[in-house]
Amino acid sequence: MPIEILVPLVFGLLFLLLILGAHLGLAMSAVAIFGTTMIIGIDGALALAGLSVYESAQSFDLSVIPLFVLMGTFASKSGISSDLFAAFNTWLHHRRGGLAHASIAACAAFGAVCGSSLATAATMGRVALPEMRRFGYSGRLATGSIAAGGTIGILIPPSVIMLIYGILTETSISELFLAGIIPGILLTLFFMITVVIMTRLDPKSAPLITDAPAAEPAGSAFSKVWPTILLFILVIGGIYSGVFTPTEAAGFGAVGALLIGALMRRLSFRQIGASLTDTAQTTSMIFLILIGAILFSGFLSLSGTPALMGNWVVEQALSPLLTIALIVGIYILLGAFLDTMAMIILSVPIFFPIVTNMGFDPVWFGVLVVLVVELALITPPMGINVFVIKGLSKDVPLAQVFLGVLPFCLALLVMIILVIAIPEVVTFLPELGS
């Protein structure tokens, strides 16, 4: 079968399986084996698939994923999310929209020990939504701020999406983590500025609270954030200083989160067991997707798709900036139909060779991809974070939740433009550490 027909056919079968509800990893594995069979025969395809699965399972580099997932699970079950919200609430409650500011800041801080957008949104939603609704915040502002704030969880290191990007592209995970810090802080500030604008345009959306929701003084609230600061310094500081590799840092982070939870007497043996079970389930899901991605990437390489796409881009005679704009536009379009993991898995093997051949920094491109994926988390019709928050606030119509995240989508677009216009926002820390 000609490659020009085979590749669209394989992609069509993949999208059909996803529409029918097939698991992403299994769907990619199936169509990849089918496509590879059409190129090198069934025996070669099965042998290649078996070798890929074996090498993936034996890869030491992949051990970083379950360790970071375990750290986030221990941190979540230790109640760190509640402590973070309480601390930022104490510091920011006196401002109009203070609870929304506190939610966004707490999402960013929790992302430093979690690494998952969905987990950040769901965890902070359970903590912050009842408070905002109790104090009279509009459903639009309450749900929008948390749904958007949750997206920061995959930008602030450690990030599971960055781990997957680094593994797929063989880009330094240490540099990716460092590169996400400044954009993560800036995006947090942009979201908080968005809250200021929203509350000024509609003061009724966030009543001014004069009584502190937390009884403790602002100074003592620092005691609630020290576990997060300690874990962040241990993990990112260890990587930045060269003391740890990312895998070693993940191991120390997981042990550190366990010890902190135990010392605070918040982790019982039952909770530790539940954390291990949750980590095993999450890791199994991620590895199944990764194996499918590796098989699918192998098919794309055999078919020559990246080279064909690169030649097509060259034929368009687009400038590097227009090429990046085109790729961002394609990502935004994909975000309307695919979840974040599927976007990364399907697109990176195609776009990465094009971008690097044009001379762009792979670390910079990785952060750009994460930002665009963040946008997909809160835009219709998929908007997984929106549906997570909607499930936690059943009294708010879905349309209101999407309207609530719309201003934050604009803030994300501004951040994407800033990263494209000023790459040093991303590359400064990695270059400083090299």
LOZAMI-363714 format. One record per residue (C-alpha): x, y, z; residue number from 0. Coordinates in steps of 0.25 Angstrom, whole numbers. Example, Ala and Ser with C-alpha at 12.3 -4.5 7.8 and 13.67 -1.06 7.14 Angstrom:
BEGIN
<rec xx="49" yy="-18" zz="31" guvo="0"/>
<rec xx="55" yy="-4" zz="29" guvo="1"/>
! end
This chain:
BEGIN
<rec xx="0" yy="0" zz="0" guvo="0"/>
<rec xx="6" yy="14" zz="-4" guvo="1"/>
<rec xx="10" yy="22" zz="8" guvo="2"/>
<rec xx="2" yy="34" zz="4" guvo="3"/>
<rec xx="-11" yy="25" zz="6" guvo="4"/>
<rec xx="-6" yy="17" zz="18" guvo="5"/>
<rec xx="-2" yy="28" zz="27" guvo="6"/>
<rec xx="-16" yy="36" zz="26" guvo="7"/>
<rec xx="-23" yy="22" zz="27" guvo="8"/>
<rec xx="-15" yy="19" zz="40" guvo="9"/>
<rec xx="-19" yy="33" zz="46" guvo="10"/>
<rec xx="-33" yy="31" zz="42" guvo="11"/>
<rec xx="-34" yy="17" zz="49" guvo="12"/>
<rec xx="-28" yy="23" zz="61" guvo="13"/>
<rec xx="-38" yy="35" zz="62" guvo="14"/>
<rec xx="-49" yy="25" zz="59" guvo="15"/>
<rec xx="-44" yy="16" zz="71" guvo="16"/>
<rec xx="-43" yy="28" zz="80" guvo="17"/>
<rec xx="-57" yy="33" zz="76" guvo="18"/>
<rec xx="-63" yy="19" zz="79" guvo="19"/>
<rec xx="-56" yy="20" zz="93" guvo="20"/>
<rec xx="-44" yy="11" zz="92" guvo="21"/>
<rec xx="-33" yy="14" zz="102" guvo="22"/>
<rec xx="-22" yy="23" zz="96" guvo="23"/>
<rec xx="-10" yy="14" zz="98" guvo="24"/>
<rec xx="-17" yy="1" zz="93" guvo="25"/>
<rec xx="-23" yy="9" zz="81" guvo="26"/>
<rec xx="-9" yy="14" zz="77" guvo="27"/>
<rec xx="-3" yy="1" zz="79" guvo="28"/>
<rec xx="-13" yy="-6" zz="70" guvo="29"/>
<rec xx="-12" yy="4" zz="58" guvo="30"/>
<rec xx="3" yy="5" zz="59" guvo="31"/>
<rec xx="4" yy="-11" zz="58" guvo="32"/>
<rec xx="-5" yy="-10" zz="46" guvo="33"/>
<rec xx="2" yy="1" zz="39" guvo="34"/>
<rec xx="16" yy="-6" zz="42" guvo="35"/>
<rec xx="11" yy="-19" zz="37" guvo="36"/>
<rec xx="7" yy="-12" zz="24" guvo="37"/>
<rec xx="21" yy="-7" zz="22" guvo="38"/>
<rec xx="30" yy="-19" zz="28" guvo="39"/>
<rec xx="21" yy="-30" zz="29" guvo="40"/>
<rec xx="14" yy="-37" zz="41" guvo="41"/>
<rec xx="26" yy="-44" zz="47" guvo="42"/>
<rec xx="35" yy="-32" zz="47" guvo="43"/>
<rec xx="23" yy="-23" zz="52" guvo="44"/>
<rec xx="21" yy="-33" zz="64" guvo="45"/>
<rec xx="36" yy="-34" zz="67" guvo="46"/>
<rec xx="38" yy="-19" zz="67" guvo="47"/>
<rec xx="26" yy="-18" zz="76" guvo="48"/>
<rec xx="31" yy="-28" zz="86" guvo="49"/>
<rec xx="44" yy="-22" zz="86" guvo="50"/>
<rec xx="39" yy="-8" zz="89" guvo="51"/>
<rec xx="30" yy="-13" zz="100" guvo="52"/>
<rec xx="42" yy="-20" zz="107" guvo="53"/>
<rec xx="51" yy="-8" zz="105" guvo="54"/>
<rec xx="41" yy="1" zz="111" guvo="55"/>
<rec xx="38" yy="-7" zz="123" guvo="56"/>
<rec xx="53" yy="-9" zz="126" guvo="57"/>
<rec xx="56" yy="6" zz="124" guvo="58"/>
<rec xx="62" yy="12" zz="136" guvo="59"/>
<rec xx="59" yy="26" zz="131" guvo="60"/>
<rec xx="44" yy="23" zz="132" guvo="61"/>
<rec xx="45" yy="20" zz="147" guvo="62"/>
<rec xx="45" yy="36" zz="149" guvo="63"/>
<rec xx="30" yy="35" zz="145" guvo="64"/>
<rec xx="24" yy="26" zz="157" guvo="65"/>
<rec xx="33" yy="33" zz="167" guvo="66"/>
<rec xx="28" yy="47" zz="164" guvo="67"/>
<rec xx="14" yy="42" zz="163" guvo="68"/>
<rec xx="16" yy="35" zz="177" guvo="69"/>
<rec xx="22" yy="49" zz="182" guvo="70"/>
<rec xx="9" yy="56" zz="178" guvo="71"/>
<rec xx="0" yy="45" zz="184" guvo="72"/>
<rec xx="7" yy="46" zz="197" guvo="73"/>
<rec xx="6" yy="61" zz="197" guvo="74"/>
<rec xx="-9" yy="61" zz="193" guvo="75"/>
<rec xx="-13" yy="51" zz="204" guvo="76"/>
<rec xx="-5" yy="59" zz="214" guvo="77"/>
<rec xx="-14" yy="71" zz="213" guvo="78"/>
<rec xx="-4" yy="80" zz="207" guvo="79"/>
<rec xx="-14" yy="86" zz="197" guvo="80"/>
<rec xx="-23" yy="90" zz="209" guvo="81"/>
<rec xx="-11" yy="96" zz="216" guvo="82"/>
<rec xx="-7" yy="104" zz="204" guvo="83"/>
<rec xx="-20" yy="110" zz="201" guvo="84"/>
<rec xx="-22" yy="114" zz="216" guvo="85"/>
<rec xx="-8" yy="121" zz="216" guvo="86"/>
<rec xx="-11" yy="129" zz="203" guvo="87"/>
<rec xx="-25" yy="131" zz="208" guvo="88"/>
<rec xx="-19" yy="138" zz="220" guvo="89"/>
<rec xx="-10" yy="146" zz="212" guvo="90"/>
<rec xx="-19" yy="151" zz="201" guvo="91"/>
<rec xx="-33" yy="150" zz="207" guvo="92"/>
<rec xx="-34" yy="165" zz="209" guvo="93"/>
<rec xx="-33" yy="168" zz="194" guvo="94"/>
<rec xx="-46" yy="168" zz="185" guvo="95"/>
<rec xx="-45" yy="154" zz="179" guvo="96"/>
<rec xx="-35" yy="150" zz="190" guvo="97"/>
<rec xx="-41" yy="135" zz="190" guvo="98"/>
<rec xx="-39" yy="134" zz="175" guvo="99"/>
<rec xx="-25" yy="139" zz="176" guvo="100"/>
<rec xx="-22" yy="129" zz="188" guvo="101"/>
<rec xx="-28" yy="118" zz="179" guvo="102"/>
<rec xx="-19" yy="121" zz="167" guvo="103"/>
<rec xx="-6" yy="123" zz="176" guvo="104"/>
<rec xx="-9" yy="110" zz="184" guvo="105"/>
<rec xx="-11" yy="103" zz="170" guvo="106"/>
<rec xx="3" yy="108" zz="166" guvo="107"/>
<rec xx="9" yy="104" zz="179" guvo="108"/>
<rec xx="2" yy="90" zz="179" guvo="109"/>
<rec xx="7" yy="88" zz="165" guvo="110"/>
<rec xx="21" yy="88" zz="170" guvo="111"/>
<rec xx="19" yy="75" zz="177" guvo="112"/>
<rec xx="8" yy="69" zz="169" guvo="113"/>
<rec xx="11" yy="70" zz="154" guvo="114"/>
<rec xx="-3" yy="68" zz="149" guvo="115"/>
<rec xx="-13" yy="78" zz="144" guvo="116"/>
<rec xx="-25" yy="69" zz="147" guvo="117"/>
<rec xx="-20" yy="65" zz="160" guvo="118"/>
<rec xx="-17" yy="80" zz="164" guvo="119"/>
<rec xx="-31" yy="85" zz="159" guvo="120"/>
<rec xx="-39" yy="74" zz="166" guvo="121"/>
<rec xx="-31" yy="75" zz="179" guvo="122"/>
<rec xx="-32" yy="90" zz="180" guvo="123"/>
<rec xx="-46" yy="90" zz="175" guvo="124"/>
<rec xx="-51" yy="82" zz="187" guvo="125"/>
<rec xx="-43" yy="91" zz="196" guvo="126"/>
<rec xx="-46" yy="105" zz="190" guvo="127"/>
<rec xx="-60" yy="104" zz="183" guvo="128"/>
<rec xx="-68" yy="102" zz="196" guvo="129"/>
<rec xx="-61" yy="115" zz="202" guvo="130"/>
<rec xx="-63" yy="123" zz="190" guvo="131"/>
<rec xx="-78" yy="119" zz="189" guvo="132"/>
<rec xx="-80" yy="122" zz="204" guvo="133"/>
<rec xx="-75" yy="136" zz="203" guvo="134"/>
<rec xx="-83" yy="139" zz="191" guvo="135"/>
<rec xx="-74" yy="138" zz="179" guvo="136"/>
<rec xx="-81" yy="136" zz="166" guvo="137"/>
<rec xx="-81" yy="122" zz="160" guvo="138"/>
<rec xx="-74" yy="128" zz="148" guvo="139"/>
<rec xx="-62" yy="134" zz="155" guvo="140"/>
<rec xx="-61" yy="122" zz="166" guvo="141"/>
<rec xx="-61" yy="111" zz="155" guvo="142"/>
<rec xx="-53" yy="119" zz="145" guvo="143"/>
<rec xx="-41" yy="122" zz="154" guvo="144"/>
<rec xx="-39" yy="108" zz="159" guvo="145"/>
<rec xx="-41" yy="101" zz="146" guvo="146"/>
<rec xx="-30" yy="111" zz="140" guvo="147"/>
<rec xx="-21" yy="111" zz="152" guvo="148"/>
<rec xx="-21" yy="95" zz="151" guvo="149"/>
<rec xx="-14" yy="96" zz="138" guvo="150"/>
<rec xx="-2" yy="102" zz="144" guvo="151"/>
<rec xx="0" yy="88" zz="150" guvo="152"/>
<rec xx="7" yy="83" zz="137" guvo="153"/>
<rec xx="16" yy="96" zz="136" guvo="154"/>
<rec xx="22" yy="97" zz="149" guvo="155"/>
<rec xx="32" yy="86" zz="151" guvo="156"/>
<rec xx="32" yy="74" zz="153" guvo="157"/>
<rec xx="22" yy="72" zz="142" guvo="158"/>
<rec xx="17" yy="59" zz="136" guvo="159"/>
<rec xx="15" yy="65" zz="123" guvo="160"/>
<rec xx="29" yy="70" zz="122" guvo="161"/>
<rec xx="34" yy="56" zz="126" guvo="162"/>
<rec xx="27" yy="50" zz="115" guvo="163"/>
<rec xx="32" yy="61" zz="105" guvo="164"/>
<rec xx="46" yy="59" zz="110" guvo="165"/>
<rec xx="45" yy="44" zz="108" guvo="166"/>
<rec xx="39" yy="44" zz="95" guvo="167"/>
<rec xx="49" yy="55" zz="89" guvo="168"/>
<rec xx="61" yy="51" zz="98" guvo="169"/>
<rec xx="62" yy="65" zz="103" guvo="170"/>
<rec xx="68" yy="68" zz="116" guvo="171"/>
<rec xx="57" yy="67" zz="127" guvo="172"/>
<rec xx="66" yy="75" zz="137" guvo="173"/>
<rec xx="66" yy="87" zz="127" guvo="174"/>
<rec xx="51" yy="85" zz="124" guvo="175"/>
<rec xx="48" yy="86" zz="139" guvo="176"/>
<rec xx="57" yy="99" zz="140" guvo="177"/>
<rec xx="50" yy="105" zz="128" guvo="178"/>
<rec xx="36" yy="103" zz="134" guvo="179"/>
<rec xx="39" yy="112" zz="146" guvo="180"/>
<rec xx="39" yy="126" zz="141" guvo="181"/>
<rec xx="27" yy="124" zz="131" guvo="182"/>
<rec xx="20" yy="117" zz="142" guvo="183"/>
<rec xx="22" yy="129" zz="152" guvo="184"/>
<rec xx="18" yy="139" zz="141" guvo="185"/>
<rec xx="5" yy="131" zz="137" guvo="186"/>
<rec xx="1" yy="131" zz="151" guvo="187"/>
<rec xx="3" yy="146" zz="152" guvo="188"/>
<rec xx="-5" yy="147" zz="139" guvo="189"/>
<rec xx="-17" yy="139" zz="144" guvo="190"/>
<rec xx="-17" yy="148" zz="157" guvo="191"/>
<rec xx="-17" yy="160" zz="148" guvo="192"/>
<rec xx="-29" yy="154" zz="141" guvo="193"/>
<rec xx="-36" yy="153" zz="154" guvo="194"/>
<rec xx="-33" yy="167" zz="157" guvo="195"/>
<rec xx="-39" yy="171" zz="144" guvo="196"/>
<rec xx="-51" yy="162" zz="145" guvo="197"/>
<rec xx="-55" yy="167" zz="159" guvo="198"/>
<rec xx="-53" yy="182" zz="155" guvo="199"/>
<rec xx="-62" yy="180" zz="143" guvo="200"/>
<rec xx="-72" yy="172" zz="151" guvo="201"/>
<rec xx="-70" yy="175" zz="166" guvo="202"/>
<rec xx="-82" yy="167" zz="170" guvo="203"/>
<rec xx="-75" yy="154" zz="165" guvo="204"/>
<rec xx="-66" yy="155" zz="178" guvo="205"/>
<rec xx="-71" yy="162" zz="190" guvo="206"/>
<rec xx="-60" yy="169" zz="198" guvo="207"/>
<rec xx="-57" yy="161" zz="210" guvo="208"/>
<rec xx="-53" yy="169" zz="223" guvo="209"/>
<rec xx="-53" yy="158" zz="233" guvo="210"/>
<rec xx="-41" yy="148" zz="231" guvo="211"/>
<rec xx="-46" yy="134" zz="228" guvo="212"/>
<rec xx="-34" yy="128" zz="235" guvo="213"/>
<rec xx="-33" yy="131" zz="250" guvo="214"/>
<rec xx="-18" yy="131" zz="250" guvo="215"/>
<rec xx="-9" yy="143" zz="248" guvo="216"/>
<rec xx="-3" yy="145" zz="234" guvo="217"/>
<rec xx="11" yy="142" zz="239" guvo="218"/>
<rec xx="8" yy="128" zz="245" guvo="219"/>
<rec xx="2" yy="124" zz="232" guvo="220"/>
<rec xx="16" yy="122" zz="227" guvo="221"/>
<rec xx="16" yy="109" zz="235" guvo="222"/>
<rec xx="6" yy="103" zz="226" guvo="223"/>
<rec xx="15" yy="105" zz="213" guvo="224"/>
<rec xx="28" yy="100" zz="218" guvo="225"/>
<rec xx="26" yy="85" zz="214" guvo="226"/>
<rec xx="23" yy="90" zz="199" guvo="227"/>
<rec xx="35" yy="99" zz="200" guvo="228"/>
<rec xx="44" yy="88" zz="206" guvo="229"/>
<rec xx="40" yy="78" zz="195" guvo="230"/>
<rec xx="42" yy="88" zz="184" guvo="231"/>
<rec xx="56" yy="92" zz="189" guvo="232"/>
<rec xx="59" yy="77" zz="191" guvo="233"/>
<rec xx="55" yy="73" zz="177" guvo="234"/>
<rec xx="58" yy="85" zz="168" guvo="235"/>
<rec xx="69" yy="90" zz="176" guvo="236"/>
<rec xx="76" yy="77" zz="176" guvo="237"/>
<rec xx="74" yy="76" zz="161" guvo="238"/>
<rec xx="79" yy="90" zz="158" guvo="239"/>
<rec xx="91" yy="89" zz="167" guvo="240"/>
<rec xx="95" yy="76" zz="160" guvo="241"/>
<rec xx="94" yy="68" zz="173" guvo="242"/>
<rec xx="82" yy="59" zz="168" guvo="243"/>
<rec xx="79" yy="54" zz="154" guvo="244"/>
<rec xx="64" yy="55" zz="151" guvo="245"/>
<rec xx="61" yy="41" zz="155" guvo="246"/>
<rec xx="69" yy="42" zz="168" guvo="247"/>
<rec xx="62" yy="55" zz="171" guvo="248"/>
<rec xx="48" yy="48" zz="169" guvo="249"/>
<rec xx="52" yy="37" zz="179" guvo="250"/>
<rec xx="57" yy="47" zz="189" guvo="251"/>
<rec xx="44" yy="55" zz="187" guvo="252"/>
<rec xx="35" yy="43" zz="189" guvo="253"/>
<rec xx="42" yy="39" zz="202" guvo="254"/>
<rec xx="42" yy="54" zz="206" guvo="255"/>
<rec xx="27" yy="54" zz="204" guvo="256"/>
<rec xx="25" yy="41" zz="212" guvo="257"/>
<rec xx="33" yy="46" zz="224" guvo="258"/>
<rec xx="26" yy="60" zz="224" guvo="259"/>
<rec xx="13" yy="53" zz="224" guvo="260"/>
<rec xx="17" yy="44" zz="235" guvo="261"/>
<rec xx="23" yy="55" zz="244" guvo="262"/>
<rec xx="11" yy="63" zz="242" guvo="263"/>
<rec xx="3" yy="50" zz="246" guvo="264"/>
<rec xx="-6" yy="51" zz="234" guvo="265"/>
<rec xx="-2" yy="38" zz="227" guvo="266"/>
<rec xx="-7" yy="26" zz="233" guvo="267"/>
<rec xx="-3" yy="12" zz="228" guvo="268"/>
<rec xx="-16" yy="11" zz="221" guvo="269"/>
<rec xx="-14" yy="24" zz="214" guvo="270"/>
<rec xx="0" yy="20" zz="210" guvo="271"/>
<rec xx="-5" yy="7" zz="204" guvo="272"/>
<rec xx="-16" yy="15" zz="197" guvo="273"/>
<rec xx="-5" yy="24" zz="192" guvo="274"/>
<rec xx="3" yy="12" zz="186" guvo="275"/>
<rec xx="-9" yy="7" zz="180" guvo="276"/>
<rec xx="-13" yy="20" zz="173" guvo="277"/>
<rec xx="1" yy="22" zz="168" guvo="278"/>
<rec xx="1" yy="8" zz="162" guvo="279"/>
<rec xx="-12" yy="10" zz="155" guvo="280"/>
<rec xx="-7" yy="24" zz="150" guvo="281"/>
<rec xx="6" yy="19" zz="146" guvo="282"/>
<rec xx="0" yy="7" zz="138" guvo="283"/>
<rec xx="-9" yy="16" zz="131" guvo="284"/>
<rec xx="3" yy="25" zz="127" guvo="285"/>
<rec xx="12" yy="14" zz="123" guvo="286"/>
<rec xx="1" yy="7" zz="114" guvo="287"/>
<rec xx="0" yy="21" zz="107" guvo="288"/>
<rec xx="15" yy="22" zz="106" guvo="289"/>
<rec xx="17" yy="8" zz="100" guvo="290"/>
<rec xx="6" yy="12" zz="90" guvo="291"/>
<rec xx="13" yy="25" zz="87" guvo="292"/>
<rec xx="26" yy="18" zz="85" guvo="293"/>
<rec xx="20" yy="8" zz="75" guvo="294"/>
<rec xx="13" yy="19" zz="68" guvo="295"/>
<rec xx="25" yy="27" zz="67" guvo="296"/>
<rec xx="33" yy="15" zz="61" guvo="297"/>
<rec xx="22" yy="14" zz="50" guvo="298"/>
<rec xx="23" yy="29" zz="47" guvo="299"/>
<rec xx="38" yy="27" zz="46" guvo="300"/>
<rec xx="37" yy="15" zz="37" guvo="301"/>
<rec xx="27" yy="22" zz="28" guvo="302"/>
<rec xx="35" yy="35" zz="27" guvo="303"/>
<rec xx="24" yy="44" zz="32" guvo="304"/>
<rec xx="33" yy="54" zz="39" guvo="305"/>
<rec xx="42" yy="56" zz="27" guvo="306"/>
<rec xx="29" yy="57" zz="18" guvo="307"/>
<rec xx="23" yy="68" zz="28" guvo="308"/>
<rec xx="37" yy="75" zz="28" guvo="309"/>
<rec xx="37" yy="75" zz="13" guvo="310"/>
<rec xx="23" yy="81" zz="12" guvo="311"/>
<rec xx="27" yy="92" zz="22" guvo="312"/>
<rec xx="39" yy="95" zz="14" guvo="313"/>
<rec xx="31" yy="96" zz="1" guvo="314"/>
<rec xx="21" yy="106" zz="8" guvo="315"/>
<rec xx="33" yy="115" zz="9" guvo="316"/>
<rec xx="28" yy="120" zz="22" guvo="317"/>
<rec xx="37" yy="128" zz="32" guvo="318"/>
<rec xx="41" yy="121" zz="45" guvo="319"/>
<rec xx="31" yy="130" zz="52" guvo="320"/>
<rec xx="20" yy="127" zz="43" guvo="321"/>
<rec xx="23" yy="112" zz="44" guvo="322"/>
<rec xx="22" yy="113" zz="59" guvo="323"/>
<rec xx="9" yy="120" zz="58" guvo="324"/>
<rec xx="4" yy="110" zz="49" guvo="325"/>
<rec xx="8" yy="99" zz="59" guvo="326"/>
<rec xx="1" yy="106" zz="71" guvo="327"/>
<rec xx="-11" yy="108" zz="62" guvo="328"/>
<rec xx="-11" yy="93" zz="59" guvo="329"/>
<rec xx="-10" yy="90" zz="74" guvo="330"/>
<rec xx="-21" yy="99" zz="78" guvo="331"/>
<rec xx="-30" yy="91" zz="67" guvo="332"/>
<rec xx="-25" yy="78" zz="73" guvo="333"/>
<rec xx="-29" yy="82" zz="87" guvo="334"/>
<rec xx="-44" yy="83" zz="83" guvo="335"/>
<rec xx="-44" yy="68" zz="80" guvo="336"/>
<rec xx="-33" yy="61" zz="88" guvo="337"/>
<rec xx="-28" yy="61" zz="102" guvo="338"/>
<rec xx="-15" yy="66" zz="106" guvo="339"/>
<rec xx="-8" yy="53" zz="106" guvo="340"/>
<rec xx="-13" yy="49" zz="92" guvo="341"/>
<rec xx="-8" yy="63" zz="87" guvo="342"/>
<rec xx="6" yy="61" zz="92" guvo="343"/>
<rec xx="7" yy="47" zz="88" guvo="344"/>
<rec xx="2" yy="49" zz="74" guvo="345"/>
<rec xx="8" yy="62" zz="70" guvo="346"/>
<rec xx="22" yy="63" zz="76" guvo="347"/>
<rec xx="28" yy="52" zz="68" guvo="348"/>
<rec xx="23" yy="60" zz="55" guvo="349"/>
<rec xx="26" yy="74" zz="59" guvo="350"/>
<rec xx="39" yy="72" zz="68" guvo="351"/>
<rec xx="48" yy="69" zz="56" guvo="352"/>
<rec xx="42" yy="81" zz="48" guvo="353"/>
<rec xx="44" yy="90" zz="59" guvo="354"/>
<rec xx="58" yy="86" zz="63" guvo="355"/>
<rec xx="63" yy="85" zz="48" guvo="356"/>
<rec xx="59" yy="100" zz="47" guvo="357"/>
<rec xx="68" yy="103" zz="59" guvo="358"/>
<rec xx="58" yy="105" zz="70" guvo="359"/>
<rec xx="62" yy="101" zz="84" guvo="360"/>
<rec xx="56" yy="87" zz="88" guvo="361"/>
<rec xx="54" yy="92" zz="102" guvo="362"/>
<rec xx="47" yy="105" zz="98" guvo="363"/>
<rec xx="38" yy="97" zz="89" guvo="364"/>
<rec xx="35" yy="87" zz="100" guvo="365"/>
<rec xx="30" yy="99" zz="109" guvo="366"/>
<rec xx="22" yy="105" zz="98" guvo="367"/>
<rec xx="15" yy="91" zz="95" guvo="368"/>
<rec xx="12" yy="90" zz="110" guvo="369"/>
<rec xx="6" yy="104" zz="110" guvo="370"/>
<rec xx="-3" yy="101" zz="97" guvo="371"/>
<rec xx="-7" yy="88" zz="104" guvo="372"/>
<rec xx="-11" yy="96" zz="116" guvo="373"/>
<rec xx="-20" yy="104" zz="107" guvo="374"/>
<rec xx="-27" yy="91" zz="102" guvo="375"/>
<rec xx="-30" yy="88" zz="117" guvo="376"/>
<rec xx="-40" yy="99" zz="118" guvo="377"/>
<rec xx="-45" yy="101" zz="104" guvo="378"/>
<rec xx="-58" yy="95" zz="98" guvo="379"/>
<rec xx="-62" yy="84" zz="95" guvo="380"/>
<rec xx="-52" yy="76" zz="102" guvo="381"/>
<rec xx="-47" yy="85" zz="113" guvo="382"/>
<rec xx="-45" yy="73" zz="123" guvo="383"/>
<rec xx="-42" yy="83" zz="135" guvo="384"/>
<rec xx="-55" yy="90" zz="132" guvo="385"/>
<rec xx="-62" yy="77" zz="133" guvo="386"/>
<rec xx="-55" yy="73" zz="146" guvo="387"/>
<rec xx="-59" yy="86" zz="153" guvo="388"/>
<rec xx="-73" yy="85" zz="147" guvo="389"/>
<rec xx="-74" yy="71" zz="154" guvo="390"/>
<rec xx="-70" yy="78" zz="168" guvo="391"/>
<rec xx="-80" yy="90" zz="166" guvo="392"/>
<rec xx="-93" yy="84" zz="161" guvo="393"/>
<rec xx="-101" yy="96" zz="164" guvo="394"/>
<rec xx="-93" yy="104" zz="153" guvo="395"/>
<rec xx="-97" yy="102" zz="138" guvo="396"/>
<rec xx="-86" yy="96" zz="129" guvo="397"/>
<rec xx="-88" yy="109" zz="120" guvo="398"/>
<rec xx="-85" yy="118" zz="132" guvo="399"/>
<rec xx="-72" yy="110" zz="135" guvo="400"/>
<rec xx="-67" yy="111" zz="121" guvo="401"/>
<rec xx="-70" yy="126" zz="121" guvo="402"/>
<rec xx="-63" yy="127" zz="134" guvo="403"/>
<rec xx="-50" yy="121" zz="128" guvo="404"/>
<rec xx="-51" yy="130" zz="116" guvo="405"/>
<rec xx="-43" yy="142" zz="121" guvo="406"/>
<rec xx="-32" yy="132" zz="126" guvo="407"/>
<rec xx="-31" yy="126" zz="112" guvo="408"/>
<rec xx="-28" yy="140" zz="107" guvo="409"/>
<rec xx="-17" yy="142" zz="118" guvo="410"/>
<rec xx="-11" yy="128" zz="114" guvo="411"/>
<rec xx="-11" yy="133" zz="99" guvo="412"/>
<rec xx="-3" yy="146" zz="104" guvo="413"/>
<rec xx="6" yy="136" zz="111" guvo="414"/>
<rec xx="8" yy="128" zz="98" guvo="415"/>
<rec xx="11" yy="140" zz="90" guvo="416"/>
<rec xx="21" yy="145" zz="101" guvo="417"/>
<rec xx="29" yy="132" zz="100" guvo="418"/>
<rec xx="29" yy="132" zz="85" guvo="419"/>
<rec xx="33" yy="147" zz="85" guvo="420"/>
<rec xx="44" yy="146" zz="96" guvo="421"/>
<rec xx="49" yy="132" zz="97" guvo="422"/>
<rec xx="59" yy="136" zz="108" guvo="423"/>
<rec xx="47" yy="135" zz="117" guvo="424"/>
<rec xx="48" yy="120" zz="116" guvo="425"/>
<rec xx="63" yy="118" zz="113" guvo="426"/>
<rec xx="69" yy="127" zz="124" guvo="427"/>
<rec xx="70" yy="118" zz="135" guvo="428"/>
<rec xx="74" yy="105" zz="127" guvo="429"/>
<rec xx="85" yy="114" zz="121" guvo="430"/>
<rec xx="89" yy="119" zz="134" guvo="431"/>
<rec xx="90" yy="105" zz="140" guvo="432"/>
<rec xx="98" yy="99" zz="128" guvo="433"/>
! end
